[in-house]
């Protein structure tokens, strides 16, 4: 059985574009790599303060981290 997951953020894509690792972002946020992995896979969404911190770390505008279309894709839960 498959479930639908809404992809609200583009953190993973921007990390790759900026050549930054999950571990580097985790250190910046003072959190675990697992938490960052959950953010990158959209299993969890960042808080607004986290969004500001992630945007600063990646040197992007907050809106670049968010998807306008919140596309629904099929995937395993």
C-alpha positions as CSV (number, residue, x, y, z in Angstrom):
1,X,0.0,0.0,0.0
2,X,1.3,3.4,-0.9
3,X,0.7,6.7,0.9
4,X,0.7,10.2,-0.3
5,X,3.2,12.7,1.0
6,X,3.0,16.4,0.4
7,X,6.4,17.9,-0.4
8,X,6.3,21.4,1.2
9,X,10.0,22.2,1.2
10,X,13.0,22.1,-1.1
11,X,15.7,21.8,1.6
12,X,17.3,18.7,0.1
13,X,17.5,20.2,-3.4
14,X,19.1,23.4,-2.1
15,X,21.5,21.6,0.1
16,X,22.7,19.7,-3.0
17,X,22.9,22.9,-5.1
18,X,24.9,24.7,-2.4
19,X,27.2,21.6,-1.9
20,X,26.3,21.4,1.8
21,X,25.7,18.2,3.8
22,X,22.9,17.2,6.1
23,X,25.6,16.9,8.8
24,X,26.7,20.6,8.3
25,X,23.1,21.8,8.5
26,X,22.5,19.6,11.6
27,X,25.5,21.3,13.3
28,X,24.3,24.7,12.3
29,X,20.8,24.0,13.7
30,X,22.2,22.3,16.7
31,X,20.2,19.2,16.0
32,X,20.7,15.6,14.8
33,X,21.4,14.5,11.3
34,X,18.3,12.3,11.6
35,X,16.2,15.4,12.2
36,X,17.7,17.1,9.1
37,X,17.1,13.9,7.1
38,X,13.4,14.1,8.1
39,X,13.2,17.7,7.0
40,X,14.9,16.9,3.7
41,X,12.5,14.0,3.0
42,X,9.5,16.1,4.1
43,X,8.6,13.6,6.9
44,X,8.8,16.7,9.2
45,X,8.5,20.4,8.4
46,X,10.8,23.0,9.9
47,X,9.5,25.6,12.4
48,X,9.5,29.2,11.2
49,X,12.6,30.0,13.3
50,X,14.3,26.9,11.8
51,X,13.4,28.2,8.3
52,X,15.1,31.5,9.0
53,X,18.2,29.7,10.2
54,X,18.3,27.3,7.3
55,X,17.9,30.2,4.8
56,X,20.7,32.0,6.5
57,X,22.9,28.9,6.4
58,X,22.2,28.3,2.8
59,X,22.3,32.0,1.8
60,X,18.9,31.9,0.2
61,X,15.5,33.6,0.7
62,X,13.1,31.7,2.8
63,X,10.6,31.5,-0.1
64,X,13.3,29.5,-2.0
65,X,13.0,26.8,0.6
66,X,9.3,26.4,0.2
67,X,7.4,24.9,-2.7
68,X,4.6,27.1,-4.2
69,X,2.8,24.1,-5.6
70,X,3.0,21.7,-2.6
71,X,3.0,18.9,-5.1
72,X,1.5,15.6,-3.9
73,X,3.7,12.6,-4.8
74,X,3.2,8.9,-4.1
75,X,5.8,7.3,-1.9
76,X,6.4,4.9,1.0
77,X,5.6,6.2,4.4
